[in-house]
Amino acid sequence: MTPQQLEDRQLETRVTALEAELSQVKKLLSSFAQTETVNPSWMKYAGVFKDDADFLEIMQEIRVERDLDDESEVDPSYYS
């Protein structure tokens, strides 16, 4: 076997191994993508505060603070 044939054979072996690894990665990514689209993990928390009066009160307080026209926390030098 010539050195060129030996090198070609080594390259073929490496390409075959890389193709097998790529196939495994594609399968892994495919199964992950399907799992996420079918049942996203965050969905188990959706609606957890639906009927929680305390949470509603807190959200209303936050909304009121957010909607205030109070600029006391704004440093006027920032806009100079």
N, CA, C and O of each residue as an XYZ file, in Angstrom:
320
protein
N       0.856     -1.178      0.000
C       0.000      0.000      0.000
C       0.903      1.242      0.000
O       1.824      1.369      0.807
N       0.608      2.132     -0.917
C       1.426      3.337     -1.041
C       1.053      4.331      0.056
O      -0.021      4.221      0.647
N       1.916      5.286      0.331
C       1.601      6.303      1.349
C       0.318      7.081      1.013
O      -0.449      7.446      1.904
N       0.101      7.324     -0.272
C      -1.112      8.045     -0.679
C      -2.365      7.213     -0.396
O      -3.374      7.742      0.071
N      -2.298      5.924     -0.676
C      -3.436      5.035     -0.410
C      -3.702      4.948      1.088
O      -4.852      4.923      1.527
N      -2.621      4.902      1.869
C      -2.757      4.849      3.327
C      -3.422      6.128      3.837
O      -4.313      6.081      4.685
N      -2.978      7.266      3.311
C      -3.569      8.544      3.717
C      -5.041      8.608      3.308
O      -5.881      9.072      4.078
N      -5.351      8.143      2.100
C      -6.750      8.124      1.632
C      -7.619      7.246      2.534
O      -8.747      7.608      2.867
N      -7.092      6.118      2.914
C      -7.843      5.195      3.768
C      -8.076      5.818      5.153
O      -9.159      5.680      5.722
N      -7.059      6.502      5.690
C      -7.210      7.167      6.983
C      -8.257      8.272      6.899
O      -9.067      8.439      7.811
N      -8.236      9.028      5.796
C      -9.226     10.082      5.606
C     -10.639      9.499      5.516
O     -11.578     10.041      6.098
N     -10.779      8.401      4.789
C     -12.087      7.760      4.675
C     -12.588      7.296      6.039
O     -13.774      7.418      6.347
N     -11.691      6.772      6.844
C     -12.059      6.323      8.187
C     -12.506      7.504      9.041
O     -13.494      7.414      9.770
N     -11.782      8.594      8.947
C     -12.143      9.796      9.716
C     -13.478     10.366      9.255
O     -14.301     10.770     10.076
N     -13.694     10.399      7.939
C     -14.957     10.917      7.396
C     -16.118     10.039      7.849
O     -17.172     10.554      8.221
N     -15.941      8.737      7.822
C     -16.989      7.816      8.270
C     -17.321      8.039      9.738
O     -18.490      8.056     10.123
N     -16.287      8.211     10.556
C     -16.513      8.454     11.986
C     -17.228      9.782     12.203
O     -18.130      9.872     13.036
N     -16.832     10.813     11.461
C     -17.482     12.124     11.592
C     -18.934     12.074     11.123
O     -19.804     12.701     11.727
N     -19.195     11.337     10.060
C     -20.577     11.204      9.582
C     -21.447     10.495     10.620
O     -22.601     10.873     10.823
N     -20.906      9.479     11.270
C     -21.656      8.778     12.306
C     -21.933      9.704     13.488
O     -23.037      9.704     14.033
N     -20.937     10.490     13.885
C     -21.119     11.429     14.993
C     -22.125     12.513     14.630
O     -22.958     12.889     15.454
N     -22.053     13.016     13.407
C     -23.000     14.017     12.942
C     -24.424     13.462     12.951
O     -25.364     14.166     13.320
N     -24.577     12.231     12.556
C     -25.895     11.596     12.577
C     -26.446     11.525     13.999
O     -27.631     11.780     14.217
N     -25.607     11.184     14.955
C     -26.037     11.127     16.353
C     -26.438     12.506     16.860
O     -27.438     12.640     17.564
N     -25.670     13.530     16.509
C     -25.980     14.895     16.939
C     -27.306     15.345     16.334
O     -28.119     15.963     17.021
N     -27.531     15.043     15.061
C     -28.790     15.411     14.411
C     -29.976     14.736     15.096
O     -31.016     15.363     15.298
N     -29.824     13.472     15.450
C     -30.906     12.766     16.146
C     -31.182     13.408     17.504
O     -32.336     13.590     17.891
N     -30.136     13.739     18.205
C     -30.281     14.368     19.517
C     -30.986     15.718     19.396
O     -31.918     16.004     20.147
N     -30.545     16.539     18.461
C     -31.162     17.846     18.263
C     -32.604     17.719     17.806
O     -33.461     18.501     18.217
N     -32.869     16.754     16.970
C     -34.225     16.541     16.476
C     -35.161     16.162     17.615
O     -36.268     16.693     17.708
N     -34.736     15.260     18.472
C     -35.596     14.845     19.586
C     -35.780     15.994     20.578
O     -36.857     16.143     21.155
N     -34.751     16.799     20.781
C     -34.860     17.944     21.679
C     -35.833     18.966     21.119
O     -36.675     19.486     21.852
N     -35.728     19.261     19.837
C     -36.604     20.252     19.206
C     -38.056     19.801     19.271
O     -38.939     20.617     19.535
N     -38.317     18.538     19.040
C     -39.686     18.028     19.097
C     -40.240     18.095     20.508
O     -41.409     18.433     20.694
N     -39.436     17.784     21.492
C     -39.874     17.828     22.884
C     -40.234     19.254     23.281
O     -41.255     19.484     23.929
N     -39.400     20.203     22.894
C     -39.643     21.590     23.270
C     -40.889     22.160     22.604
O     -41.621     22.928     23.229
N     -41.142     21.803     21.357
C     -42.301     22.367     20.673
C     -43.590     21.707     21.144
O     -44.638     22.352     21.163
N     -43.532     20.457     21.517
C     -44.728     19.755     21.972
C     -45.094     20.180     23.393
O     -46.261     20.451     23.675
N     -44.122     20.241     24.276
C     -44.405     20.521     25.672
C     -43.307     21.399     26.273
O     -42.403     20.882     26.929
N     -43.368     22.725     26.059
C     -42.342     23.594     26.640
C     -42.328     23.487     28.166
O     -43.381     23.441     28.801
N     -41.141     23.450     28.740
C     -41.010     23.234     30.180
C     -41.652     24.347     30.998
O     -42.128     24.092     32.104
N     -41.678     25.579     30.481
C     -42.236     26.692     31.252
C     -43.757     26.638     31.334
O     -44.351     27.323     32.166
N     -44.395     25.839     30.489
C     -45.856     25.773     30.481
C     -46.414     25.209     31.791
O     -47.563     25.491     32.132
N     -45.645     24.433     32.519
C     -46.159     23.889     33.775
C     -46.387     24.986     34.811
O     -47.086     24.770     35.801
N     -45.793     26.175     34.584
C     -45.981     27.294     35.499
C     -47.028     28.296     35.013
O     -47.412     29.205     35.750
N     -47.480     28.129     33.792
C     -48.464     29.072     33.242
C     -49.744     29.014     34.068
O     -50.283     27.937     34.323
N     -50.216     30.167     34.474
C     -51.462     30.244     35.226
C     -51.340     29.949     36.700
O     -52.357     29.842     37.384
N     -50.137     29.814     37.213
C     -49.957     29.453     38.612
C     -50.513     30.529     39.554
O     -50.906     30.217     40.678
N     -50.550     31.788     39.111
C     -51.077     32.873     39.944
C     -52.460     33.328     39.483
O     -52.896     34.427     39.824
N     -53.142     32.502     38.721
C     -54.410     32.879     38.101
C     -55.426     33.450     39.091
O     -55.979     34.523     38.848
N     -55.671     32.781     40.157
C     -56.693     33.216     41.119
C     -56.082     33.673     42.442
O     -56.729     33.592     43.487
N     -54.848     34.150     42.401
C     -54.148     34.559     43.615
C     -54.370     36.060     43.851
O     -53.834     36.892     43.119
N     -55.157     36.398     44.871
C     -55.495     37.790     45.175
C     -54.251     38.595     45.569
O     -54.132     39.768     45.213
N     -53.337     37.973     46.295
C     -52.113     38.673     46.698
C     -51.281     39.058     45.473
O     -50.767     40.174     45.389
N     -51.154     38.134     44.533
C     -50.399     38.411     43.316
C     -51.060     39.536     42.519
O     -50.374     40.420     42.006
N     -52.371     39.503     42.418
C     -53.103     40.553     41.705
C     -52.855     41.919     42.351
O     -52.641     42.912     41.655
N     -52.884     41.961     43.673
C     -52.640     43.221     44.381
C     -51.224     43.747     44.104
O     -51.029     44.934     43.844
N     -50.262     42.858     44.164
C     -48.879     43.252     43.905
C     -48.735     43.772     42.479
O     -48.074     44.786     42.254
N     -49.340     43.098     41.529
C     -49.257     43.538     40.134
C     -49.908     44.911     39.940
O     -49.417     45.736     39.169
N     -51.004     45.143     40.640
C     -51.660     46.452     40.540
C     -50.765     47.550     41.118
O     -50.675     48.637     40.548
N     -50.109     47.276     42.232
C     -49.192     48.245     42.829
C     -48.019     48.543     41.899
O     -47.613     49.697     41.758
N     -47.484     47.523     41.275
C     -46.381     47.709     40.335
C     -46.839     48.544     39.147
O     -46.124     49.440     38.697
N     -48.024     48.252     38.644
C     -48.556     48.999     37.498
C     -48.747     50.478     37.841
O     -48.440     51.351     37.029
N     -49.258     50.760     39.054
C     -49.456     52.144     39.488
C     -48.114     52.859     39.556
O     -47.991     53.988     39.080
N     -47.102     52.213     40.145
C     -45.776     52.826     40.233
C     -45.187     53.070     38.853
O     -44.570     54.108     38.612
N     -45.371     52.139     37.968
C     -44.828     52.257     36.621
C     -45.475     53.410     35.860
O     -44.818     54.080     35.064
N     -46.758     53.640     36.104
C     -47.501     54.662     35.378
C     -47.396     56.060     35.986
O     -47.933     57.014     35.423
N     -46.722     56.195     37.116
C     -46.565     57.511     37.736
C     -45.735     58.428     36.849
O     -44.816     57.982     36.162
N     -46.066     59.703     36.870
C     -45.286     60.695     36.132
C     -44.198     61.296     37.015
O     -43.664     62.364     36.718
N     -43.882     60.612     38.086
C     -42.898     61.083     39.054
C     -41.497     60.917     38.473
O     -41.090     59.807     38.131
N     -40.771     62.008     38.364
C     -39.417     61.950     37.824
C     -38.380     62.192     38.915
O     -37.252     62.586     38.619
N     -38.746     61.962     40.158
C     -37.841     62.240     41.263
C     -36.597     61.352     41.230
O     -35.565     61.735     41.781
N     -36.666     60.191     40.606
C     -35.522     59.315     40.560
C     -34.630     59.577     39.351
O     -33.574     58.959     39.214
N     -35.043     60.480     38.482
C     -34.268     60.786     37.294
C     -33.278     61.890     37.628
O     -33.655     62.941     38.146
N     -32.029     61.645     37.331
C     -30.983     62.631     37.567
C     -30.973     63.619     36.402
O     -30.655     63.236     35.275
N     -31.320     64.903     36.659
C     -31.413     65.875     35.570
C     -30.080     66.099     34.837
O     -30.072     66.472     33.664
N     -28.972     65.873     35.521
C     -27.669     66.069     34.869
C     -27.432     65.052     33.750
O     -26.601     65.263     32.866
N     -28.159     63.973     33.804
C     -28.027     62.938     32.776
C     -28.440     63.472     31.403
O     -27.901     63.056     30.378
N     -29.402     64.400     31.396
C     -29.941     64.935     30.151
C     -29.290     66.246     29.730
O     -29.693     66.835     28.727
N     -28.308     66.706     30.463
C     -27.645     67.987     30.136
C     -26.537     67.801     29.147
O     -25.880     68.770     28.766
